[in-house]
Amino acid sequence: MTPFSVRLTLLTFVLLTGAMAVNIFVFQPPGRQIAALDSARRGPASVGEGWTSQPQQQASIPGPGERSAVVPPLETGAVKPIPETADRSDLTKAIQRELKAKGYEAGAVDGVTGLVTRGAIMAYESDAGLPLTAEPRQALLQHIILGSAQIQPAAEGARTPPGAEAEAVIRAVQRAFRQLGYISTLPDGRLNDATRRAIRKFERDRKLSETGRISGELLAKLATLAGDSLRTSTQ
């Protein structure tokens, strides 16, 4: 090989080496090479840096003052119906509140239809000219609030027999009066003249307003004096 050929070969090698170096370090920087290698490793789904061929769901970031949404777990099975006792308790509470607002002693607003609450209902029914039932019911609540409802008033001049619950309350009062010596007849569950006279006498003795009717206040006083008789007659 002649000296000229050697120099030409060496020059060609230098030029090729320089071109490769320029291509690597100038036209193909290390960051782009790393990105290309990472893209090749992830597969064909990656199209470019920061972009994918398929849309991805992104988590919603709550803004200031916002709470992140919590997805409750799915529940299976039938929904249990609301017990009827819950509705009756709510109704009784409403009646107790309304009776108290109108000045009737109805006991605690607890949804329990005790003797004092029944006595308050009977007092309202007596004052409103309604049949005595001593039962909390929707029609009674409407009557207390609105002053009218689908309740037939008691017949004038004739004493409508009390309902079963009212009869039990009357019998309890009669038993207590018998124990205290206000009446001597046997309890019969009827609000007769002897029972009304005994109520008035008891009210006078206890410095209560004379009404001659059964009320929550009357039953509350009797409970302190003859509680055993009241409990026995309602068991």
Secondary structure, 3 states (H helix, E strand, C coil): CCHHHHHHHHHHHHHHHHHHHHHHHHHCCHHHHHHHHHHHHHCCCEEECCEECCCCCCCCCCCCCCCCCCCCCCCCCCCCCCCHHHHHHHHHHHHHHHHHHCCCCCCCCCCCCCHHHHHHHHHHHHHCCCCCCCCCCHHHHHHHHHCCCCCCCCCCCCCCCCCHHHHHHHHHHHHHHHHHCCCCCCCCCCCCHHHHHHHHHHHHHCCCCCCCCCCHHHHHHHHHHHHHHHHHHHC
